[in-house]
């Protein structure tokens, strides 16, 4: 063993490798992304690493490898589990041969997500074991345990870190290379009675799963993964994950000693460990449950109290003692513990609970081609009844003023179908669906096929910046490279669209404003399903041109450049429009917007 300073996601990746990982697949999504990326960086050639087109594909690939005896891990964020839920629910019944861990990073807050889903509830729904690490070190150690339990009980398991564990850093103990496990998969053995799901098999499997989970509840209680810290008091705190870390800091700072129950495996709920906790010192009088996001532990303890006839009062989210939404913080947990234990906070401790910082809304980067794409469509549709359906990615930020070009956003790929629904009710509306290149491959293709098949009238706008930008510039089928370092043929978005029946497909550079506006006017006027591909690389990935320059003599201070585009590279200094040279990429869009040609330099300036 030796020490290394690691991010939580890196620790999870290293722990999986130490457990004998053979295959890892996934789809990028904050806060999970670095797990697969770290695995790729640490690949000695013995691992297969893949960014799949979406979470469903990733999970099914991982299942096939696990059927063959490989140890596999699939990575995603909590909303990605929705995409993977179809195969997941059936896989719970089928089971696996090799160990299979589905790493689902939850995002309390939410900080970078559409929802605050709690994967612990999904574990209960799917009847799959769930592991919930509380620190970087525990994430490293627990992922190895997760593989062991998965392989021993022939079931996929869920591994649920949250943002503060995923992105936290710590100096931890990791195994030396010669201590790491090496797994040699047996290979796939044909057995239709095992691997082909039918109602009869599912019925038998369901009964077996229920018996297994009763067994696992006892095993987890005795495993050390759900420790009870006895302090001789009559009050207790039940907690988990990063909230456990906050709780331990709080009790130390406040000088109190409640009984502590750390739930590391929320499903199957460790009943025996819970009974040990609740009956300590002749029976606890009251227990505070500190958790995020849903009251999973709270409900579990209430159930145990009812089942075993215990009189302990259980409080938490359901009683209003812990906020029902949002992530916990050191300050919020300390405040809850102080109130529960009857300890008055000092003035200094109260001061820690500072008011929220001013909100700084996210904006598209300076030089982002999506800004030009939105602006071109806005100009072309000026005065026309239009609706602009957005999607998940950088381009969601097109909703911000002054662009104001995203009317709807639901989930990945949904904008294409929402556009069709609006068009059926308002046939006189120009319906646009915006989707990024990565999201097009992940989940929008089926929506376009639906539109073609059902004769919709809509304009698909593909914002192709040649990367998966929002999650850290991962490759996708259109980039021509894989996570194994292979250079492969790019999958052409235009060819895909023509192949599924879209007859009008035009590609244009959005930074050539006049051409882009003309293209939108021409294509959108046609009936049926038509597509515009705005193709220009992400500003972060290219070397910027010389920054633009404003001619102070020509400038009439109309501020149209600022008020129309909202580019961070355009600022006001001394009451006049100015270029922030450190941000400007020289894309030239502002020079094409200026009514008096006062902006020079940049790629597209005259």
C-alpha positions in Angstrom: 0.0 0.0 0.0 1.0 3.6 -0.6 -0.5 7.0 -0.4 -1.8 9.2 -3.3 -3.7 12.4 -3.4 -6.8 11.7 -5.5 -10.1 13.1 -6.6 -13.1 10.9 -5.5 -13.9 9.9 -9.1 -10.2 9.0 -9.6 -10.3 6.9 -6.4 -13.4 5.0 -7.7 -11.6 4.3 -11.0 -8.4 3.2 -9.3 -10.4 1.0 -6.9 -12.2 -0.7 -9.8 -8.9 -1.4 -11.5 -7.6 -2.8 -8.2 -10.7 -5.1 -8.1 -9.8 -6.6 -11.5 -11.8 -4.5 -13.8 -11.9 -5.8 -17.4 -14.4 -3.5 -19.2 -15.8 0.0 -18.5 -18.4 1.8 -20.5 -20.5 4.9 -19.9 -21.8 8.2 -21.1 -20.4 11.5 -19.8 -22.3 13.5 -17.3 -21.3 15.6 -14.3 -20.4 14.6 -11.6 -19.5 11.1 -13.0 -17.3 11.8 -16.0 -13.8 11.5 -14.5 -14.3 7.9 -13.4 -14.1 6.6 -17.0 -11.5 9.1 -18.1 -9.2 8.2 -15.2 -9.6 4.5 -16.1 -8.6 5.3 -19.7 -5.5 7.2 -18.5 -4.5 4.3 -16.3 -5.2 1.6 -18.9 -2.2 -0.6 -19.4 -3.8 -2.2 -22.4 -5.6 -4.9 -20.5 -8.9 -2.9 -20.1 -11.6 -2.2 -22.7 -12.7 1.5 -22.2 -15.7 2.9 -24.1 -17.7 6.1 -24.3 -21.0 4.6 -25.5 -23.6 6.6 -27.5 -25.8 6.6 -24.5 -26.3 5.0 -21.0 -28.6 2.3 -22.3 -26.0 1.1 -24.8 -23.3 1.3 -22.1 -25.2 -0.8 -19.7 -26.1 -3.4 -22.3 -22.5 -3.7 -23.4 -21.4 -4.1 -19.7 -24.1 -6.8 -19.2 -22.8 -8.8 -22.2 -19.2 -8.6 -20.8 -20.5 -9.6 -17.3 -22.4 -12.6 -18.9 -18.9 -13.7 -20.1 -17.4 -13.6 -16.6 -15.7 -10.1 -16.9 -15.7 -7.6 -14.1 -17.5 -4.6 -15.6 -18.4 -1.1 -14.6 -20.8 1.3 -16.2 -20.7 5.0 -15.4 -23.4 7.7 -15.6 -25.1 10.4 -13.6 -28.5 10.1 -12.0 -30.6 11.2 -14.9 -28.6 8.8 -17.1 -30.0 6.0 -15.1 -33.4 6.8 -16.5 -32.0 6.1 -20.0 -30.5 2.8 -18.8 -33.5 1.8 -16.7 -35.1 -0.5 -19.4 -32.2 -3.0 -19.5 -31.4 -2.4 -15.8 -34.8 -3.7 -14.6 -34.6 -6.8 -16.7 -30.9 -7.4 -15.8 -31.9 -7.4 -12.2 -33.9 -10.6 -12.9 -31.4 -12.2 -15.3 -28.3 -11.5 -13.1 -24.7 -11.7 -14.2 -21.7 -14.1 -14.0 -18.8 -11.6 -13.5 -19.0 -8.7 -11.1 -20.9 -5.7 -12.5 -21.0 -2.3 -10.8 -23.3 0.5 -12.1 -21.7 3.7 -10.9 -24.4 6.4 -10.7 -23.3 9.8 -9.4 -26.1 11.7 -7.8 -26.2 15.5 -7.9 -27.8 17.1 -4.8 -28.5 20.7 -5.3 -28.8 20.1 -8.2 -25.6 21.7 -9.3 -25.5 20.6 -12.9 -28.6 18.5 -13.5 -32.3 18.6 -14.4 -33.4 16.6 -11.3 -32.5 15.8 -7.7 -33.1 12.0 -8.1 -32.0 9.8 -5.3 -30.5 6.5 -6.7 -31.1 4.8 -3.3 -34.8 4.9 -4.2 -34.0 3.4 -7.7 -32.1 0.6 -5.9 -35.3 -0.2 -3.9 -37.4 0.0 -7.1 -35.0 -2.3 -9.1 -34.3 -4.5 -6.0 -30.6 -4.1 -6.6 -28.0 -3.8 -3.8 -26.7 -0.2 -3.3 -23.4 1.1 -1.9 -23.1 4.6 -0.6 -19.6 5.9 0.1 -19.0 8.7 2.5 -15.4 9.8 1.6 -12.7 9.4 -1.0 -11.0 6.6 0.9 -14.2 4.8 1.4 -15.1 5.2 -2.2 -11.8 3.5 -3.1 -12.3 0.6 -0.7 -16.1 0.2 -1.1 -16.0 -0.1 -4.9 -13.8 -3.2 -4.4 -16.3 -4.7 -2.0 -19.1 -3.9 -4.5 -17.5 -6.1 -7.1 -17.1 -8.9 -4.6 -20.7 -8.9 -3.5 -21.9 -8.6 -7.2 -19.9 -11.6 -8.2 -20.8 -13.7 -5.1 -24.5 -13.0 -5.5 -24.6 -12.9 -9.3 -26.3 -9.6 -9.4 -25.5 -6.1 -10.8 -25.1 -3.6 -8.0 -25.5 0.2 -7.8 -22.7 2.4 -6.5 -24.0 5.8 -5.5 -21.5 8.6 -4.7 -22.6 12.2 -4.7 -21.0 15.3 -6.1 -19.0 16.2 -3.0 -17.5 12.7 -2.8 -17.0 12.5 -6.6 -15.2 15.9 -6.7 -13.6 15.9 -3.3 -9.8 15.3 -2.9 -8.0 13.4 -0.2 -4.7 11.7 0.5 -5.7 8.0 0.6 -4.2 4.5 0.9 -4.1 2.7 -2.4 -2.9 -0.8 -3.3 0.5 -1.4 -5.0 0.3 -2.9 -8.4 1.2 -6.4 -7.2 -1.7 -6.2 -4.7 -4.3 -5.5 -7.4 -6.6 -8.4 -8.5 -6.3 -9.7 -12.0 -9.6 -11.2 -13.4 -9.5 -13.7 -16.3 -13.0 -14.0 -17.8 -14.2 -17.5 -18.5 -16.1 -16.4 -21.6 -19.8 -16.8 -22.5 -21.3 -20.2 -21.9 -24.6 -20.8 -23.8 -27.5 -21.4 -21.5 -30.9 -20.2 -22.8 -32.6 -21.1 -19.6 -30.3 -18.6 -17.9 -29.7 -15.7 -20.3 -33.0 -15.6 -22.3 -35.7 -13.7 -20.3 -39.2 -15.1 -20.4 -42.2 -14.6 -18.0 -41.7 -18.0 -16.4 -38.0 -17.2 -15.7 -38.9 -13.7 -14.4 -41.4 -15.2 -12.0 -38.9 -17.6 -10.6 -36.2 -14.9 -10.5 -38.4 -12.5 -8.6 -38.9 -14.9 -5.8 -35.2 -15.6 -5.7 -34.3 -11.9 -5.6 -36.6 -11.3 -2.6 -34.9 -14.2 -0.7 -31.5 -12.9 -1.7 -32.2 -9.4 -0.4 -33.4 -10.7 2.9 -30.1 -12.6 3.2 -28.1 -9.5 2.0 -29.8 -7.4 4.7 -28.3 -9.7 7.3 -24.9 -9.9 5.5 -24.7 -6.2 5.2 -25.5 -5.7 8.9 -22.5 -7.9 9.8 -20.2 -6.6 7.1 -18.8 -3.5 8.8 -20.3 -1.4 6.0 -23.0 -0.1 8.4 -21.1 0.7 11.6 -22.7 1.8 14.8 -20.6 4.1 17.0 -21.7 3.7 20.7 -21.2 6.7 23.0 -23.5 5.7 25.9 -26.3 8.3 25.2 -30.0 8.1 24.6 -30.0 10.2 21.4 -28.7 9.1 18.1 -28.0 10.3 14.6 -28.4 8.1 11.5 -26.6 9.4 8.4 -24.7 8.4 5.3 -22.5 9.5 2.5 -20.9 13.0 2.7 -23.5 13.9 5.3 -21.7 11.5 7.7 -18.5 13.5 7.2 -20.4 16.7 8.0 -22.0 15.1 11.0 -18.7 13.9 12.5 -17.3 17.4 12.1 -20.3 18.9 13.8 -20.4 16.6 16.8 -16.6 17.1 17.3 -17.0 20.9 17.0 -20.0 21.0 19.4 -18.5 18.6 21.9 -21.5 16.2 21.9 -21.6 12.4 21.8 -24.7 11.0 20.2 -24.9 7.4 19.0 -24.0 7.3 15.3 -25.3 4.9 12.7 -23.6 5.2 9.3 -25.6 3.5 6.6 -23.3 2.4 3.8 -25.7 0.0 2.1 -29.1 1.7 2.0 -30.6 -1.2 0.1 -31.3 -3.9 1.2 -31.7 -1.9 4.4 -29.4 -3.4 7.2 -32.2 -4.2 9.7 -30.1 -6.0 12.3 -27.6 -3.2 12.4 -30.5 -0.7 12.7 -31.9 -2.7 15.6 -28.5 -2.7 17.4 -28.4 1.1 17.0 -32.0 1.7 18.1 -31.8 -0.5 21.2 -28.4 0.8 22.4 -28.3 1.8 26.1 -31.7 0.4 26.9 -33.3 2.0 23.8 -32.7 5.4 22.1 -35.3 8.0 22.9 -34.9 10.0 19.7 -33.0 9.7 16.4 -32.2 12.5 13.9 -31.8 11.3 10.3 -29.4 13.5 8.3 -29.4 12.5 4.6 -29.7 13.7 1.1 -31.9 13.6 -0.9 -34.9 11.4 0.0 -35.8 10.2 3.5 -34.6 6.7 2.8 -32.9 6.0 6.2 -35.7 7.8 8.0 -38.3 5.6 6.5 -36.1 2.5 7.0 -35.8 3.3 10.7 -39.6 4.0 11.1 -40.2 0.6 9.5 -37.8 -1.2 11.8 -39.4 0.5 14.8 -42.8 -0.7 13.7 -41.6 -4.2 12.9 -39.8 -4.7 16.2 -42.1 -2.7 18.5 -39.5 0.0 19.3 -40.6 3.3 20.8 -37.8 5.5 19.4 -38.9 8.8 17.9 -37.5 9.2 14.4 -37.2 12.7 13.0 -35.6 14.2 9.8 -37.0 15.3 6.5 -40.5 13.9 7.1 -40.8 16.0 10.2 -39.3 19.2 8.9 -36.0 18.9 10.9 -33.9 18.5 7.7 -34.7 20.5 4.5 -36.6 18.3 2.0 -34.6 19.4 -1.0 -31.0 20.5 -1.8 -27.7 19.3 -0.6 -26.6 19.4 3.0 -23.6 21.6 4.1 -21.3 21.7 7.0 -23.2 24.7 8.4 -26.7 23.2 7.9 -25.7 19.9 9.5 -24.0 21.7 12.4 -27.2 23.8 12.9 -29.4 20.6 12.8 -27.1 18.7 15.3 -26.9 21.7 17.7 -30.7 22.0 17.8 -31.2 18.2 18.2 -28.6 18.0 21.0 -29.8 21.2 22.7 -26.5 23.0 22.3 -26.4 26.7 21.5 -24.2 27.8 18.7 -21.6 30.4 19.4 -21.7 33.7 17.6 -18.7 32.6 15.6 -20.5 29.4 14.6 -23.7 31.3 13.7 -21.6 33.6 11.5 -20.5 30.5 9.5 -24.0 30.3 8.1 -23.4 33.1 5.7 -26.1 34.4 3.2 -26.0 33.0 -0.3 -23.6 34.5 -2.8 -25.0 36.6 -5.6 -26.2 34.4 -8.5 -24.0 34.4 -11.5 -25.9 32.9 -14.4 -24.0 30.7 -16.8 -23.4 32.0 -20.3 -22.1 30.7 -23.6 -18.3 31.1 -23.8 -16.8 34.0 -25.8 -16.5 32.9 -29.4 -19.0 30.0 -28.9 -20.4 29.1 -32.4 -23.8 28.3 -30.7 -24.3 32.0 -30.1 -23.9 32.7 -33.8 -26.3 29.8 -34.6 -29.0 31.1 -32.3 -28.6 34.6 -33.5 -28.8 33.6 -37.2 -32.1 31.8 -36.5 -33.4 34.7 -34.5 -32.7 37.1 -37.3 -34.2 34.9 -40.0 -37.4 34.3 -38.0 -37.9 38.0 -36.9 -41.6 38.9 -37.1 -42.6 35.3 -37.7 -44.5 33.1 -35.2 -41.9 30.6 -34.1 -41.1 28.2 -31.3 -37.5 27.1 -30.4 -37.2 23.8 -28.5 -33.9 23.2 -26.9 -32.1 20.3 -25.4 -29.4 19.3 -22.9 -25.9 20.7 -23.5 -24.0 24.0 -23.7 -26.7 25.3 -26.0 -29.3 25.2 -23.2 -27.6 28.5 -22.3 -29.2 30.0 -25.4 -32.1 30.7 -23.1 -30.3 33.6 -21.5 -30.9 37.1 -22.5 -30.3 38.7 -24.9 -30.5 35.6 -27.1 -33.6 34.3 -25.4 -33.8 31.4 -27.9 -34.7 28.3 -25.8 -38.4 28.0 -25.2 -38.4 24.4 -23.9 -35.9 22.0 -22.4 -36.8 18.7 -20.8 -34.3 15.9 -21.2 -31.8 14.6 -23.8 -33.4 14.3 -27.2 -36.8 15.4 -26.1 -36.7 18.7 -28.0 -37.2 17.0 -31.3 -40.4 15.3 -30.2 -41.7 18.3 -28.2 -41.4 20.3 -31.4 -43.6 17.9 -33.2 -46.2 18.0 -30.4 -46.4 21.8 -30.5 -46.6 21.7 -34.3 -49.6 19.4 -34.2 -51.5 21.9 -32.1 -50.2 25.1 -33.8 -49.7 24.2 -37.4 -49.1 27.9 -38.3 -46.0 28.0 -36.1 -42.4 27.7 -37.4 -41.2 24.9 -35.2 -37.4 24.5 -34.6 -35.6 21.8 -32.6 -32.1 22.5 -31.5 -29.8 19.6 -30.7 -26.0 19.2 -30.3 -24.0 16.7 -32.2 -23.3 14.4 -29.2 -27.0 14.5 -28.1 -28.0 13.8 -31.7 -26.2 10.5 -31.6 -27.2 9.8 -28.0 -31.0 10.2 -28.2 -32.3 12.4 -31.0 -32.1 10.1 -34.0 -35.3 8.2 -33.0 -37.2 11.6 -32.7 -36.2 12.5 -36.2 -37.3 9.1 -37.5 -40.6 9.7 -35.7 -41.0 13.1 -37.4 -40.2 11.7 -40.9 -42.5 8.7 -40.5 -45.4 10.8 -39.1 -45.0 13.6 -41.7 -44.2 16.4 -39.2 -43.5 20.0 -40.3 -40.4 21.1 -38.4 -36.8 22.3 -38.8 -34.1 20.4 -37.1 -31.0 22.5 -36.2 -28.0 20.4 -35.3 -25.3 22.5 -33.5 -22.2 20.5 -34.5 -19.2 21.8 -32.6 -17.3 18.4 -33.0 -17.2 17.5 -29.3 -19.2 16.8 -26.1 -18.5 20.2 -24.8 -20.4 20.6 -21.5 -19.0 17.5 -19.8 -15.4 18.1 -20.8 -14.9 17.5 -24.5 -15.3 13.8 -24.7 -15.4 12.1 -28.2 -18.5 10.8 -29.8 -19.3 8.9 -33.1 -18.9 12.1 -35.1 -15.4 12.9 -33.9 -13.5 10.0 -35.5 -11.8 8.8 -32.3 -12.5 6.4 -29.4 -11.4 6.2 -25.8 -9.2 3.3 -26.8 -7.2 5.7 -28.9 -8.5 4.4 -32.2 -8.9 6.7 -35.2 -12.1 5.6 -36.9 -14.4 6.7 -39.7 -16.6 9.6 -38.5 -20.3 8.9 -38.5 -21.7 11.7 -40.8 -24.8 13.5 -39.3 -25.8 14.6 -42.8 -25.6 11.0 -44.1 -27.6 9.7 -41.2 -30.3 12.3 -41.7 -30.5 11.6 -45.5 -30.6 7.9 -44.7 -33.6 8.2 -42.5 -35.5 10.2 -45.1 -34.8 13.9 -44.5 -34.6 15.2 -48.0 -33.3 18.8 -47.3 -30.1 18.9 -45.3 -27.8 21.9 -45.5 -24.6 22.5 -43.7 -23.4 26.1 -43.0 -20.8 27.9 -40.8 -22.8 30.0 -38.3 -20.0 32.5 -38.0 -20.7 33.4 -41.6 -23.7 35.4 -40.5 -25.3 36.4 -43.8 -25.0 32.9 -45.3 -26.4 31.4 -42.1 -29.4 33.7 -42.0 -30.1 33.1 -45.7 -29.9 29.3 -45.1 -32.4 29.4 -42.3 -34.9 31.5 -44.3 -34.6 29.2 -47.3 -34.7 25.8 -45.4 -37.4 26.7 -42.9 -39.8 27.8 -45.6 -40.0 24.3 -47.0 -42.7 21.9 -45.8 -42.0 18.7 -43.9 -38.9 17.7 -42.0 -35.8 19.6 -43.0 -32.4 20.0 -41.3 -29.7 22.7 -40.9 -26.3 21.6 -39.6 -24.5 24.6 -38.1 -20.9 23.3 -38.2 -18.1 25.2 -36.4 -15.7 23.8 -33.7 -16.0 24.6 -30.0 -14.1 27.8 -29.2 -12.3 26.0 -26.4 -10.7 23.5 -28.7 -9.3 25.9 -31.3 -6.6 28.5 -31.3 -8.3 31.8 -31.3 -7.6 34.5 -33.8 -6.3 38.0 -32.9 -9.0 39.7 -30.8 -11.3 42.2 -32.4 -10.7 45.9 -32.1 -13.3 48.7 -31.8 -12.6 51.9 -33.7 -13.5 54.5 -31.2 -14.0 57.2 -33.9 -16.5 55.1 -35.9 -18.3 53.7 -32.8 -21.6 55.5 -32.2 -22.0 53.8 -28.8 -25.3 52.1 -29.8 -24.2 49.0 -27.9 -25.9 46.7 -30.5 -23.0 44.3 -30.3 -23.5 43.9 -26.5 -27.3 44.0 -26.5 -27.8 41.6 -29.4 -25.1 38.9 -28.6 -24.4 38.9 -24.9 -20.8 37.8 -25.5 -18.5 37.9 -22.4 -15.8 39.3 -24.7 -17.9 42.5 -25.2 -17.9 44.8 -22.2 -18.6 48.4 -21.3 -15.6 50.5 -20.3 -16.0 54.2 -19.5 -19.6 54.0 -20.8 -18.6 52.7 -24.2 -18.5 49.2 -25.8 -15.1 47.6 -25.6 -13.4 44.3 -26.3 -12.0 42.2 -23.4 -8.9 41.0 -25.2 -8.2 38.2 -22.8 -11.6 36.6 -23.7 -12.1 37.5 -27.3 -11.4 34.6 -29.7 -11.6 36.8 -32.8 -14.6 34.9 -34.2 -15.8 38.0 -36.0 -19.5 37.7 -35.2 -19.7 41.1 -33.5 -18.1 42.8 -36.5 -20.9 41.5 -38.7 -23.5 42.8 -36.2 -22.1 46.4 -35.9 -24.2 48.7 -38.0 -21.4 51.2 -38.7 -18.5 48.7 -39.2 -16.7 50.0 -36.1 -15.4 46.6 -35.1 -12.3 45.3 -37.0 -10.0 42.4 -36.7 -11.3 38.9 -36.0 -11.7 36.1 -38.4 -14.8 37.3 -40.3 -14.3 41.0 -40.2 -14.4 42.9 -43.5 
